[in-house]
Amino acid sequence: MVLLRNLNQIANILNPVSRSMRWCEWTKPEFGWTKLNTDGSLHRETASFGGLLRDYRGEPICAFVSKAPQGDVFFVELWAIWRGLVLCLGLGIKSIWVESDSMSVVKTVNRKQLCPKADSYLKQIWKLLKKFDKYRISHSWRETNRAADHLAKMALWGDDVVLWPVDFPPSLCSIIKDDAEGKKYLRR
């Protein structure tokens, strides 16, 4: 029995991957647009979210990291979008492309999926979106949302922190550089 299990494990390693593999990359927004990548993170005792604003060249404008009440990751992801939109409006951004690696959140914000429990949060997001000249909300793969994921997991010095590029840790700068240069990420 043990020999059969070991042979199956070896066979699984040697066989082609059953799930399709593909390459993906972070996409720069068009000239005149700003891209906001957001993510939420739940830990044992805390929840947090973060986001990063970048221009058409992939250059960072600023980032944010915020604490959230512990709870449902769906709401944490919504708070990340809401916070990012508030920051964008404060900076005078007129055309925003929001990306999240939560397909459910993207579908809900785009009104393609209902979520009555989040109605009050969604109304606030929709109200903010109307203030932009143009907006787009889309899904990104986890692999191409690494910068926002990194921010969402950062240790905070306060409840809500806005970071400027001069304050970014080297690890975040490396991710941003890879994205701007078109690094390909393997998606399995």
GUMITOR-692554 format. One line per 3 residues: number of its first residue (from 1); their letters; for each residue z, y, x of N, C-alpha, C. Coordinates in nm, 2 decimals. Each point is the difference from the previous one (the first is absolute). Layout:
N
NUM = a = Z:Y:X:Z:Y:X:Z:Y:X  ... .
//
This chain:
188
1 = mvl = 0.00:-0.12:0.08:0.00:0.12:-0.08:0.00:0.13:0.09  0.08:0.00:0.10:0.01:0.11:0.09:-0.13:0.02:0.07  -0.06:-0.11:0.05:-0.13:0.00:0.06:-0.11:0.06:-0.09 .
4 = lrn = 0.00:-0.04:-0.12:-0.10:0.05:-0.10:0.02:0.15:-0.02  0.12:0.05:-0.01:0.03:0.14:-0.02:-0.05:0.08:0.13  0.03:-0.05:0.11:-0.05:0.06:0.13:-0.15:0.01:0.00 .
7 = lnq = -0.07:-0.11:-0.04:-0.14:0.00:0.00:-0.06:0.10:-0.10  0.07:0.01:-0.11:-0.05:0.10:-0.10:0.02:0.14:0.05  0.11:0.03:0.07:0.02:0.13:0.06:-0.11:0.03:0.11 .
10 = ian = -0.03:-0.10:0.08:-0.10:0.02:0.10:-0.14:0.02:-0.07  -0.03:-0.07:-0.10:-0.12:0.01:-0.07:-0.02:0.14:-0.07  0.11:0.05:-0.05:0.00:0.14:-0.06:-0.03:0.10:0.11 .
13 = iln = 0.05:-0.02:0.12:-0.03:0.10:0.10:-0.14:-0.01:0.05  -0.06:-0.12:0.00:-0.14:-0.01:0.05:-0.10:0.02:-0.10  0.03:-0.01:-0.13:-0.10:0.02:-0.11:-0.02:0.15:-0.01 .
16 = pvs = -0.13:0.03:-0.05:-0.02:0.14:-0.03:0.09:0.05:-0.11  0.03:0.13:0.01:0.09:0.06:-0.09:-0.06:-0.01:-0.14  0.08:-0.04:-0.10:-0.05:-0.02:-0.13:-0.02:0.14:-0.07 .
19 = rsm = 0.09:0.10:0.03:-0.02:0.13:-0.06:-0.10:0.07:0.08  -0.08:0.08:-0.06:-0.10:0.08:0.07:0.07:0.11:0.08  -0.06:0.01:0.12:0.05:0.11:0.09:-0.10:0.11:0.00 .
22 = rwc = 0.05:0.12:0.01:-0.09:0.11:0.02:0.06:0.11:0.07  -0.08:0.09:0.05:0.05:0.11:0.08:0.00:0.13:-0.09  0.10:0.08:0.02:0.02:0.12:-0.08:0.04:0.11:0.09 .
25 = ewt = -0.02:0.13:-0.04:0.04:0.11:0.08:0.04:0.11:-0.09  0.08:0.09:0.05:0.04:0.12:-0.07:-0.12:0.09:-0.01  -0.03:0.06:-0.12:-0.12:0.08:-0.02:0.04:0.15:0.00 .
28 = kpe = -0.07:0.08:0.08:0.03:0.15:0.00:-0.06:0.06:-0.13  0.07:0.10:-0.05:-0.05:0.07:-0.11:-0.12:0.09:0.04  -0.08:0.04:-0.10:-0.11:0.09:0.02:0.05:0.14:0.04 .
31 = fgw = -0.08:0.08:0.06:0.03:0.14:0.04:0.05:0.07:-0.13  0.11:0.08:0.01:0.05:0.07:-0.11:0.11:-0.07:-0.08  0.01:-0.13:0.03:0.10:-0.09:-0.07:0.12:-0.02:0.10 .
34 = tkl = 0.11:-0.03:-0.06:0.12:-0.05:0.08:0.03:-0.13:-0.05  0.04:-0.09:0.09:0.04:-0.14:-0.04:0.15:-0.01:0.01  0.06:-0.06:-0.11:0.14:-0.02:0.00:0.02:-0.15:-0.01 .
37 = ntd = 0.06:-0.07:0.10:0.03:-0.14:-0.01:0.15:0.00:-0.02  0.04:-0.09:-0.10:0.14:-0.01:-0.04:0.05:-0.14:0.00  0.13:-0.02:0.01:0.06:-0.14:0.00:0.14:0.01:-0.04 .
40 = gsl = 0.05:-0.10:-0.06:0.14:-0.01:-0.03:0.06:-0.13:0.07  0.13:0.01:0.02:0.07:-0.11:0.07:0.14:-0.02:-0.06  0.03:-0.13:-0.02:0.13:-0.04:-0.05:0.07:-0.07:0.11 .
43 = hre = 0.13:0.03:0.02:0.08:-0.07:0.10:0.12:-0.05:-0.08  0.09:-0.07:0.06:0.12:-0.06:-0.07:0.08:0.11:-0.07  0.03:0.11:0.06:0.09:0.10:-0.06:-0.07:0.13:-0.03 .
46 = tas = -0.12:0.02:0.05:-0.07:0.12:-0.02:-0.15:-0.02:-0.04  -0.06:0.11:-0.05:-0.14:0.00:-0.03:-0.05:0.14:0.06  -0.12:-0.01:0.05:-0.06:0.13:0.05:-0.15:-0.01:-0.02 .
49 = fgg = -0.06:0.12:0.02:-0.15:0.00:0.00:-0.04:0.11:0.09  -0.13:-0.01:0.03:-0.06:0.10:0.10:-0.15:0.02:-0.03  -0.05:0.10:0.06:-0.14:0.03:-0.01:-0.05:0.08:0.11 .
52 = llr = -0.13:0.00:0.02:-0.07:0.07:0.11:-0.12:0.07:-0.05  -0.01:0.13:0.03:-0.12:0.08:-0.04:-0.09:0.01:0.13  -0.13:-0.03:-0.02:-0.10:0.01:0.11:-0.12:0.07:-0.05 .
55 = dyr = -0.07:0.07:0.09:-0.12:0.07:-0.03:-0.13:-0.09:0.02  -0.11:0.06:-0.02:-0.13:-0.07:0.01:-0.03:-0.06:0.13  0.07:0.04:0.11:-0.02:-0.06:0.13:0.10:-0.11:0.02 .
58 = gep = 0.09:-0.02:-0.09:0.11:-0.09:0.02:0.12:0.06:0.07  0.00:0.13:0.02:0.11:0.07:0.07:0.11:0.02:-0.10  0.13:-0.03:0.05:0.11:0.02:-0.09:0.03:0.15:-0.03 .
61 = ica = 0.04:0.02:-0.12:0.04:0.14:-0.04:0.16:0.00:0.00  0.05:-0.09:-0.08:0.15:-0.02:0.00:0.03:-0.13:-0.06  0.13:-0.04:0.00:0.05:-0.12:-0.07:0.13:0.02:-0.06 .
64 = fvs = 0.04:-0.09:-0.09:0.13:0.01:-0.06:0.07:-0.14:-0.01  0.13:0.00:0.00:0.08:-0.12:-0.01:0.11:0.04:-0.10  0.03:-0.08:-0.10:0.10:0.04:-0.10:0.08:-0.13:-0.04 .
67 = kap = 0.12:0.02:-0.03:0.08:-0.11:-0.06:-0.02:0.00:-0.15  0.01:-0.12:-0.05:-0.01:-0.02:-0.15:0.11:-0.08:-0.05  0.03:0.01:-0.13:0.11:-0.09:-0.05:-0.05:-0.14:0.01 .
70 = qgd = 0.10:-0.09:0.03:-0.04:-0.14:0.02:-0.05:-0.05:-0.14  -0.10:-0.08:0.01:-0.05:-0.06:-0.13:-0.14:-0.06:0.02  -0.08:0.02:-0.10:-0.13:-0.06:-0.02:-0.10:0.07:0.10 .
73 = vff = -0.07:-0.09:0.08:-0.09:0.05:0.10:-0.12:0.08:-0.07  -0.03:-0.04:-0.12:-0.10:0.08:-0.08:0.03:0.14:-0.01  0.13:0.03:-0.03:0.04:0.14:-0.02:0.01:0.07:0.14 .
76 = vel = 0.04:-0.07:0.10:0.00:0.06:0.14:-0.14:0.04:0.04  -0.10:-0.09:-0.03:-0.14:0.04:0.03:-0.05:0.12:-0.08  0.04:0.01:-0.13:-0.03:0.12:-0.08:0.07:0.12:0.06 .
79 = wai = 0.12:-0.01:0.04:0.07:0.12:0.06:-0.07:0.05:0.13  -0.06:-0.10:0.07:-0.07:0.04:0.12:-0.12:0.08:-0.03  -0.07:-0.04:-0.10:-0.12:0.08:-0.05:0.04:0.14:-0.05 .
82 = wrg = 0.10:0.00:-0.08:0.05:0.13:-0.06:0.04:0.09:0.11  0.08:-0.05:0.10:0.05:0.09:0.11:-0.12:0.05:0.08  -0.10:-0.08:0.03:-0.11:0.04:0.07:-0.08:0.10:-0.07 .
85 = lvl = -0.02:-0.01:-0.13:-0.07:0.10:-0.08:0.07:0.13:0.00  0.13:0.00:-0.01:0.08:0.13:0.01:-0.02:0.06:0.13  0.00:-0.07:0.11:-0.02:0.05:0.13:-0.14:0.06:0.01 .
88 = clg = -0.10:-0.07:-0.05:-0.14:0.05:0.01:-0.02:0.13:-0.07  0.06:0.01:-0.12:-0.01:0.13:-0.07:0.07:0.11:0.07  0.11:-0.03:0.06:0.07:0.10:0.08:-0.08:0.05:0.12 .
91 = lgi = -0.08:-0.09:0.05:-0.09:0.04:0.12:-0.13:0.06:-0.05  -0.02:0.01:-0.13:-0.13:0.06:-0.04:-0.12:-0.09:0.00  0.02:-0.13:0.01:-0.11:-0.09:0.00:-0.06:-0.01:-0.14 .
94 = ksi = -0.13:0.00:0.00:-0.08:0.00:-0.13:-0.07:-0.13:-0.03  -0.04:-0.08:0.10:-0.06:-0.12:-0.03:0.07:-0.11:0.07  0.06:-0.09:-0.08:0.09:-0.11:0.06:-0.05:-0.14:-0.03 .
97 = wve = 0.00:-0.08:0.10:-0.03:-0.15:-0.02:0.13:-0.07:0.03  0.06:-0.06:-0.10:0.13:-0.08:0.02:-0.03:-0.14:0.01  0.06:-0.07:0.10:-0.02:-0.14:0.02:0.14:-0.06:0.00 .
100 = sds = 0.01:-0.12:-0.07:0.13:-0.08:0.00:-0.04:-0.14:0.02  0.08:-0.08:0.06:-0.03:-0.15:0.01:0.06:-0.07:-0.12  0.05:0.07:-0.10:0.04:-0.07:-0.12:-0.11:0.01:-0.10 .
103 = msv = -0.07:-0.11:-0.02:-0.11:0.00:-0.10:0.05:0.03:-0.14  0.12:-0.05:-0.03:0.05:0.02:-0.14:0.03:0.15:-0.02  0.05:0.07:0.10:0.03:0.14:-0.01:-0.13:0.08:-0.02 .
106 = vkt = -0.10:-0.04:0.09:-0.13:0.07:-0.01:-0.06:-0.02:-0.14  0.00:-0.12:-0.05:-0.06:-0.02:-0.13:0.08:0.08:-0.11  0.13:0.00:0.01:0.08:0.07:-0.10:-0.03:0.15:0.01 .
109 = vnr = 0.00:0.06:0.12:-0.02:0.15:0.01:-0.15:0.03:-0.05  -0.09:-0.09:0.02:-0.14:0.02:-0.04:-0.02:-0.04:-0.15  0.11:-0.03:-0.07:0.00:-0.03:-0.15:-0.08:-0.12:-0.03 .
112 = kql = -0.01:-0.10:0.09:-0.07:-0.13:-0.02:0.10:-0.11:-0.03  0.13:0.03:0.00:0.10:-0.09:-0.02:0.12:0.07:-0.06  0.06:-0.05:-0.11:0.12:0.07:-0.06:0.13:-0.04:0.06 .
115 = cpk = 0.09:0.09:0.01:0.13:-0.03:0.05:0.10:0.10:-0.08  0.04:-0.04:-0.12:0.08:0.09:-0.08:0.13:0.04:0.07  0.06:-0.09:0.08:0.13:0.03:0.06:-0.02:0.12:0.11 .
118 = ads = -0.12:0.03:0.04:-0.02:0.10:0.10:-0.06:0.13:-0.06  -0.01:0.00:-0.13:-0.07:0.11:-0.07:0.05:0.14:0.05  0.12:0.03:0.01:0.05:0.13:0.04:-0.05:0.03:0.14 .
121 = ylk = 0.01:-0.10:0.09:-0.05:0.03:0.14:-0.15:0.02:0.00  -0.07:-0.07:-0.08:-0.15:0.01:0.00:-0.04:0.14:-0.06  0.07:0.04:-0.10:-0.03:0.14:-0.05:0.01:0.11:0.10 .
124 = qiw = 0.11:-0.02:0.08:0.02:0.10:0.11:-0.12:0.00:0.10  -0.04:-0.12:0.04:-0.11:-0.02:0.09:-0.13:0.05:-0.06  -0.03:-0.03:-0.12:-0.12:0.05:-0.06:0.00:0.15:-0.02 .
127 = kll = 0.12:0.06:-0.02:0.01:0.14:-0.01:-0.04:0.07:0.13  0.05:-0.06:0.11:-0.03:0.05:0.13:-0.14:-0.01:0.04  -0.06:-0.12:-0.04:-0.14:-0.02:0.04:-0.10:0.10:-0.07 .
130 = kkf = 0.04:0.05:-0.12:-0.08:0.10:-0.06:-0.01:0.13:0.07  0.09:0.02:0.10:0.01:0.13:0.07:-0.10:0.00:0.12  -0.06:-0.12:0.03:-0.10:-0.01:0.11:-0.14:0.03:-0.06 .
133 = dky = -0.09:0.05:0.08:-0.14:0.02:-0.04:-0.06:-0.14:-0.01  0.03:-0.09:0.10:-0.06:-0.13:0.00:0.11:-0.10:0.05  0.00:-0.12:-0.06:0.10:-0.10:0.05:-0.06:-0.14:-0.02 .
136 = ris = 0.05:-0.09:0.08:-0.04:-0.14:0.00:0.12:-0.08:0.03  0.03:-0.11:-0.07:0.11:-0.09:0.02:-0.07:-0.14:0.03  0.03:-0.06:0.11:-0.06:-0.13:0.03:0.10:-0.09:0.07 .
139 = hsw = -0.04:-0.13:0.00:0.08:-0.10:0.07:-0.05:-0.01:0.14  0.10:-0.03:0.09:-0.03:-0.03:0.14:0.07:-0.13:0.03  -0.06:-0.07:0.10:0.06:-0.13:0.04:0.13:0.04:0.08 .
142 = ret = 0.09:-0.09:0.01:0.12:0.02:0.07:-0.03:0.03:0.15  -0.10:-0.07:0.05:-0.04:0.02:0.14:-0.05:0.14:0.03  -0.06:0.07:-0.10:-0.05:0.13:0.03:0.09:0.11:-0.05 .
145 = nra = 0.12:-0.04:-0.04:0.10:0.09:-0.05:0.13:0.00:0.09  -0.03:-0.04:0.13:0.11:-0.02:0.10:0.08:0.13:0.02  -0.06:0.11:0.00:0.07:0.13:0.03:0.10:0.03:-0.10 .
148 = adh = -0.04:-0.01:-0.13:0.09:0.02:-0.11:0.11:-0.10:0.00  -0.03:-0.13:0.03:0.10:-0.10:0.00:0.10:0.03:0.11  -0.05:0.04:0.12:0.09:0.04:0.11:0.10:0.11:-0.04 .
151 = lak = -0.06:0.10:-0.07:0.09:0.11:-0.05:0.10:-0.04:-0.10  -0.04:-0.09:-0.09:0.09:-0.04:-0.11:0.12:-0.08:0.06  -0.02:-0.06:0.12:0.11:-0.08:0.06:0.08:0.08:0.11 .
154 = mal = -0.04:0.13:0.02:0.07:0.07:0.10:0.15:0.04:-0.04  0.08:0.00:0.10:0.14:0.05:-0.02:0.00:0.15:-0.03  0.08:0.04:-0.10:0.00:0.14:-0.04:0.11:0.08:0.05 .
157 = wgd = -0.03:0.12:0.03:0.11:0.10:0.04:0.05:0.07:-0.12  -0.06:-0.01:-0.12:0.04:0.06:-0.12:-0.07:-0.07:-0.12  0.02:0.05:-0.12:-0.05:-0.07:-0.12:-0.15:0.02:-0.01 .
160 = dvv = -0.06:0.11:0.05:-0.14:0.03:-0.01:-0.04:0.09:0.12  -0.08:-0.06:0.08:-0.04:0.06:0.13:-0.15:0.02:0.00  -0.05:0.12:0.04:-0.14:0.02:0.02:-0.01:0.01:0.16 .
163 = lwp = -0.10:-0.08:0.05:-0.02:0.00:0.14:-0.14:0.06:0.03  0.00:0.07:0.11:-0.13:0.06:0.05:-0.04:-0.08:0.12  -0.13:0.00:0.03:-0.05:-0.09:0.11:0.07:0.01:0.13 .
166 = vdf = 0.06:0.12:0.03:0.07:0.01:0.13:0.13:-0.09:-0.01  0.05:-0.03:-0.12:0.12:-0.08:-0.02:-0.02:-0.14:-0.01  -0.13:-0.05:-0.01:-0.03:-0.14:-0.03:0.04:-0.09:0.12 .
169 = pps = 0.06:-0.11:-0.03:0.03:-0.10:0.11:-0.13:-0.05:0.06  0.01:-0.04:0.13:-0.12:-0.06:0.06:-0.06:-0.12:-0.08  0.08:-0.08:-0.06:-0.05:-0.12:-0.07:-0.09:0.05:-0.12 .
172 = lcs = 0.04:0.11:-0.07:-0.08:0.05:-0.11:-0.13:0.06:0.05  0.01:0.08:0.11:-0.12:0.06:0.06:-0.10:-0.11:0.04  0.05:-0.11:0.05:-0.09:-0.11:0.04:-0.08:-0.05:-0.12 .
175 = iik = 0.07:-0.02:-0.11:-0.07:-0.05:-0.12:-0.10:0.10:-0.05  0.04:0.13:0.00:-0.09:0.10:-0.05:-0.13:0.01:0.09  0.02:-0.01:0.13:-0.11:0.00:0.09:-0.10:-0.12:-0.02 .
178 = dda = 0.06:-0.12:-0.02:-0.08:-0.12:-0.03:-0.08:0.02:-0.12  0.06:0.05:-0.11:-0.07:0.02:-0.13:-0.11:0.10:0.02  0.02:0.12:0.07:-0.10:0.10:0.02:-0.12:-0.05:0.08 .
181 = egk = 0.03:-0.09:0.09:-0.10:-0.06:0.08:-0.08:-0.11:-0.06  0.04:-0.04:-0.12:-0.07:-0.10:-0.08:0.04:-0.15:0.04  0.12:-0.01:0.05:0.05:-0.14:0.03:-0.02:-0.09:-0.12 .
184 = kyl = -0.05:-0.12:0.03:-0.01:-0.10:-0.10:0.12:-0.09:-0.01  0.05:-0.03:-0.12:0.11:-0.09:-0.02:-0.04:-0.12:-0.07  0.05:-0.12:0.04:-0.04:-0.12:-0.06:0.09:-0.02:-0.12 .
187 = rr = -0.07:-0.02:-0.11:0.06:-0.03:-0.13:-0.02:-0.14:-0.04  0.11:-0.08:-0.02:-0.01:-0.14:-0.03:0.04:-0.02:-0.14 .
//
